Amino acid sequence: MFKLLAFVVVVAIALGLFVKNLSKFVKIAALGRPAGLEETWGERIASLMTFFFGQRKVVEEKRSWHHLALYWGFLILQVGLVDMGITGLFGEFGLTLGTILGDTGHAWLKFFVDWGNFVVGMALLYAFTRRLVIKPTFVPVSLDAMLILGAISIIVVTHFGHHVFEMAHSGMMEDGAMVSYAIASGLGVVSGPEWATSAPGGGSVLLNNVRMDSDTAHLLGEVHWWAHMGVVLSFLNYLPFSKHIHVLGSGPNILLRRQGQRGIMPKLVLMPPEPTDEELEAMEESDEEMEEPPIPWENWGVGRIEDFDWKSLIDNYACTECARCTTYCPAFATQKPLSPMHLIHDLKDEMKDRGGLLVALEEAGGQRPMYEPDTGEEGFPEDFDEESPAYKALGAEAQTDKITEIKKMLGELPPLIGGRIKDETLWSCTTCGACQEVCPVFIEHPLKILQMRTRIVLNDEEGRTPGDITRVIGNIADGQGNPWNDNTDRMAWAEGLNVPTVDDKPNAEWLLFVGCAGALDDGAKKTSRALVRILHAAGVDFAVLGKQEKCTGDTLRRLGAEDKFQELAAEQVELMNEHQVTKVIATCPHCFHVIKNEYPQFGGDYEVVHHADLIARLLEDGKLKVENPYDKKFTYHDSCYLGRWNSVYEGPRTAIAKSLGAKGQFVELGRNKEHGFCCGAGGGRMWVEEETHKRVNVNRSEEIVEAKVDAVAVGCPFCKTMISDGMKHFDKDEDIEVLDIAQVVAATLPPETTADAAGESAAQ
């Protein structure tokens, strides 16, 4: 009875501390803004079972398979913990799990728990060897890691120790505890029947010989029991303060993850809404001036930890520090100052420092800092001028001295952007999504980066935005509506071809959105012309916007100019809706992504297809006939915005495969599909100059050169430019052709068919 009471006290204290500590972390995450999640609970639970308990993302990474043994084994250890706890506390009263499961069921439970501990023990040996001997780049020997591995090791050892000495104490072999019996026999503590006798279902068999005093064995068994329980309870309270907080954060993060289309930036409410007709009418009737609503400065990007939504903050708790994100990051691979894993570390540290102070401030009766509505400057409500709409005095219960001290500490913290996280870190990202793709707990690294970029650009009054970025934003938003600020006729690319505009053919089935590159870049113009020939050959009914077409705004949004993007997107959607567009063909994955996934935010709901998918469909339907197939060795470079963000993988490969002859060959690059390597142009990086030895496209092009191919197909004008430059870097531009999918297929079609189709269309 004393043991039971003592244990109840210990557990109560341990759980009390755990709840207190955990509640602080929950309060910090709750500082975030509303997340607006849309998934059903059915979808969430399915996700939890697949990716948390099933560890599907870990299964995909062979070098992490040892973690599966640790994880699944650790889950089994928790079952063993319950069994040990109940038996240790109530066994003398005849209550064990065997009372519920029956003797055979209990024996099988012990069997799985025993072997689970053995598997975890082997995985721990590998984990120690990996850190102390192999020493991978992102797996350091840290005190935190050693404490965690040490604690789990003690849990395993005390499990076996307790069962070994309890067998010696009782003089009976435990039914199902095969590993424990083997250890007891191996150590010479007991001897008895053959090892196989300990298999489940054999019953508790009397041991032949016990080489230890019963009381001593019982004492040692109790020591191991208390050590086991003590380490588990201590481990539980250490978790929130260690890197292994992901044990607590990853489950909720996977459960609550966004499961819809990825890579969509949310539409920000940058200005107060216009007054409704009813409000204007009421104002006229009252003869009173309507007060202008405050500008929602808190929406102008993320500049503080509390500007993220709460789901984004839970992301940071979920990080396992596996370094997959950094390993796959093209920016990090080319020596740029961005490591997605360390970015999340920095945000987690910011949550601990600033978030912890904000929670303490509120608990002391203080008020969180906010943006002054008129100026946008950050301050505390009680410190604003009393005439300000943001002014609010502290309550009578406020602990003013403590509040003053906390405010001072907050003021001494470095800013989130430019302090803890450097500007150059944010501008290094290509938004390729490789980090998010491989993350086992679904952290959204790119969105965080883009939200912080937005904060820089929208609030830049000191020329903080890099010059290259400022220039391209101006070219698109205030210049000619394209990144080059090129005032060339946007239809010049179509000279000699029959390319109707929406004014010429208002009821066309498809709108061909040519894009800035397709209309103005010399390399991409070839893609546009090839695609037109294909569309005519297949009898596709299409038209273009012509001179009315402008940039979709992808570059603006990814570079942080959300205000300019919204103006441009609204203008383009209005134009497309005016012409009753319902179906869109896009040759640029960036245009494809924005029109398909982000224009709906502005009332633009269209069926959008990438030209590679459409071409593959036309080939499969027999509307295009390959007459002159290639006898070359091809490979394909996956565009990040087409592949990873929108899962378009098979269409381009189908089009290439149907364009190859008997001697033609297609080979995959080592980094392909969801693990394809970026060309370096995404996220606005197309317009940013960088040092030659740090270029992402050089890294990718080297892989293509090493594949010893005759040609590389692409599905993106940016990729085409970057890979072409990469071939020149290696002096392979004469040996390896860089062709868009449209060029590849157009070259295989019967020339007379293409010409006839174009002529017929022209006649019509």
KOLGU-936276 format. One record per residue (C-alpha): x, y, z. Coordinates in steps of 0.5 Angstrom, whole numbers, plus 500, padded with zeros to 3 digits. Each point is the difference from the previous one (the first is absolute). Example, Ala and Ser with C-alpha at 12.3 -4.5 7.8 and 13.67 -1.06 7.14 Angstrom:
<recs>
525491516
502507498
</recs>
This chain:
<recs>
500500500
506505502
503499493
493501496
499507504
507502499
499499493
494504500
503505503
506500495
496499494
495506502
506505501
503498493
494501496
499506504
506503498
499497493
493503499
503507503
506500495
496498494
495505501
505505499
502497493
492500498
499507503
506502495
497497494
494503502
503507499
499498492
495503496
494496498
502494495
493499496
501493499
495496495
502493501
494495503
502496506
500494496
505502495
504502506
500494504
502496494
506504499
502499507
499493499
504500494
506505501
500500508
499493502
502497493
506504499
499500492
504506499
506497504
499493496
501504494
507502502
505493501
505504504
495501505
497493501
504499507
495505502
494496499
503495505
501505505
493503499
496494499
504497506
499506504
492499499
501493502
504502506
494504503
496494500
505497504
500506504
493499502
501492501
505501505
497506503
493496502
504494502
505503504
494504504
495495500
503493499
500498507
493501500
499496494
499505495
504500493
498501493
500493500
493501504
497503494
504497494
500493503
507496501
501499493
498507498
505502505
505496498
500502493
500507502
506499504
503497494
499506496
502505505
507495501
502500493
498507499
505502506
505496496
499503493
500507504
507498503
503498493
497507497
504504506
506496499
500503493
498507502
506500505
504497494
498505495
501506505
507498503
503497494
496501493
499507502
495502494
500508499
494502503
500495506
504503505
503497506
496505505
498499508
493500498
500494495
505496505
495502506
494497496
503494497
503499507
493500503
497495495
506496501
498500507
493498499
502494496
505498505
495501506
495496496
504494499
503501507
494500504
497493496
507497501
500501508
492499500
501493497
506499505
496502506
494496498
504494498
495499494
501502492
496505498
495498494
502503494
506504502
505497496
505505499
500502508
501492501
506500495
503505504
499497507
503494497
506503497
502504506
499493504
495503504
495494499
500494496
494496498
497497494
502501493
499507498
494498495
496498506
499508501
496501494
493502501
495495502
505496504
498502507
504502506
505495500
504498507
508502499
505494501
505505504
500507503
507503501
497506504
497501507
493501499
500506505
506503496
496499493
494503503
504506502
503501493
494498496
497506504
506505499
499499493
493501500
500506504
506502495
496499494
494504502
504505503
504501493
493500496
497505504
507505500
500498493
493503499
502506504
506501496
497500493
497507499
507503502
504495495
500499492
496494501
494505502
498497493
498494503
494505503
499504494
501496494
493496501
496506501
503503494
499494496
493500502
499507499
504501493
497503494
498495495
498504494
504503494
507502503
504506498
494505500
501506504
494503503
497506498
502506505
495505502
504506499
495506501
494501503
494498496
496505496
493502504
494496498
494504496
496499507
506504504
500505495
493501500
500501508
506505500
496504495
494500504
503501507
504506497
506498503
507498498
502493500
506498503
505497496
502493502
507498502
505497495
501493502
507501501
501493503
498497493
506503497
504494500
504497506
504504504
499497507
499493503
493501501
499502493
500493498
494496501
499495506
501494495
506503497
503500507
499493502
504499494
506502504
498495506
500494495
507501497
503493501
507503498
501495495
503505495
497497494
497507498
507503500
503494496
495501494
501507500
503503494
502506503
503497506
504495495
503506496
502503506
495506501
498502507
494496501
499493504
492499500
502496507
504506503
494505498
495495504
505500506
500508500
493500500
499495505
506505504
496506499
493496502
504499507
503507501
495505497
494495501
502498507
500508502
493501496
497495504
503502507
498507498
493498499
500496507
502506503
494504497
504504495
498501493
503497493
504505496
496502494
501504494
497507500
494501495
503507497
507499500
501492500
505501505
501494505
498502508
496498506
493503500
501503507
506504497
497503494
497507500
493500504
497503493
503494496
494495499
505495502
501503507
497495506
502501507
503494504
495497505
500501508
502493501
506501495
507499504
503506497
508499503
500493497
497503493
505505500
505495501
498495494
499506495
507502501
502493499
496500494
503506497
507497501
498494496
503500493
495501494
497494497
502502493
507503499
502497507
498493502
499499492
504503495
497504494
505496496
498493502
493502498
502503493
504493499
493496499
498497494
493498502
502493497
496497506
505494500
501502508
492499501
500494495
504496505
498502507
498494503
495505505
498504494
503507502
499506495
506503500
499504493
494503502
504503506
505503496
495503495
496503506
507503503
502503493
493503499
501504507
507502497
497503494
493503502
504504506
506502496
501507501
508500500
502496494
501493504
497496494
506498495
501504494
498494495
494499503
498507501
501501492
496494498
494502505
500506496
501498493
494495501
495505505
502507497
503498493
498496494
497494504
506496499
506498504
505503495
496506499
500499493
495504495
500495494
494498497
497495504
498496494
506501496
502492502
494498496
502503493
499495494
495496505
493500500
499502507
493503502
498505505
494499505
498506496
500496493
497494503
496502507
497493500
507496500
500494504
507501503
504506502
507499499
503504505
507502497
504503506
505505500
506495498
496497495
498507496
507503502
506496501
503497494
501493502
493500503
497502494
502494496
496496505
494505499
500499492
501492501
494500504
496504495
502495495
498494504
493503502
499501493
502493498
495497505
494505498
500503507
496506500
504506504
501507500
505505504
499506504
505504495
502507502
495500506
504494504
505502505
504496505
496496505
504503506
503494503
507503500
496506504
497496505
506495501
505506501
495504505
496505496
493497502
497507499
503500493
498493499
493501502
499506495
503496494
496494502
493503501
501504493
502493496
494496503
496506498
502500493
500492500
493500503
498506495
501495494
497494504
506496500
499493503
506496498
507502500
506497497
507503503
507498498
503503506
499496507
500507504
495502496
496494500
501499508
497508501
495499495
497493502
501501508
501508502
495503494
494497504
501505506
498505495
495497496
503496495
498493500
503497494
502493497
507501500
505495496
507500499
502499493
504494501
494496503
496503494
505497495
500493503
492500500
500502493
505494498
497495504
493502497
503499493
499507498
508501499
504495496
507499501
503499493
508502501
501497507
507502503
506495501
503504505
501499508
496504504
499502507
495505503
501505505
494501505
497507501
499501507
494504499
497495495
502494504
501501508
495505501
495497495
502493499
500500492
505495499
497495495
498504494
507503498
503493501
494497495
501505495
508499500
499492500
495501494
505504496
505495500
502495495
503493500
507502502
497506504
502500508
497503506
504500506
498503507
505505504
502498507
496505503
493500496
492501501
499502508
507500501
502504494
505505501
498507498
503504494
501506505
495505497
494500504
498504506
502506496
507498499
500500493
501507500
506500506
507500498
505495504
507498500
501494494
503495505
493501504
495499495
495495501
499499492
508498500
499495505
494497496
503500493
506496503
495495501
497500493
507500497
502494504
494496498
503500493
494502496
499503493
494505503
497502506
492502500
497505504
493503501
502507503
503506496
504502506
503493501
501500492
504506501
504498507
502493497
502503493
505505504
502493504
502497494
504506497
503500507
503493499
501501492
495495499
495505496
502497493
499492503
494501504
493503497
496503505
493500498
493501502
495494500
496504494
506500496
502493501
493498498
499505494
506498497
498493499
493501497
499500492
502507498
494500494
495498506
502506504
500505494
494497498
497501507
502507500
498502493
493497501
500504507
502506496
495499495
494500505
</recs>
